[in-house]
Amino acid sequence: MSKIIGLASDHAGYPLKETVKQWLTEWGYSYKDFGTNSTDSCNYPEFGHALANAVESGELETGIAICGTGNGINMSVNHHAGIRGALCWQPQIAELARQHNDANILVMPGRFIDEDTARRCVEKFLSTPFEGGRHQARIDAIPVK
């Protein structure tokens, strides 16, 4: 997986996104932050679309998106061709999202996940390869706009 990770959040996800930046730096990754840049109320689609555009265009291979529940920003990123955003709140879900679904954007619920669990989700997401095989046919069956 690429060593440059895209990041996006709304105001509710901003604190966790800032923590994720520290982890990425600690692990030797770089990141491109598409915003938001504060806890001031904002609209998650703006930042989710910016991240998804970068992954969709090939500028970045993967990303991490965070909003309050994770649902809104996940819906936003998944409106882009070739994006497989996975809402994850447990490390095993993040691992299986990569292993079986070839997820390319990890989405987390900033208001409903503790830092230790989020850290383990990010670790699993970044370290787990896609298995391919029988799972590839399932990925191929997802329509691309």
Secondary structure, DSSP 8 states (H G I E B T S, - for coil): --SEEEEEE-TTTHHHHHHHHHHHHHTT-EEEE-S--SSS---HHHHHHHHHHHHHHTS-SEEEEEESSSHHHHHHHTTSTT--EEE-SSHHHHHHHHHHH--SEEEEETTS--HHHHHHHHHHHHH-----THHHHHHHTS---
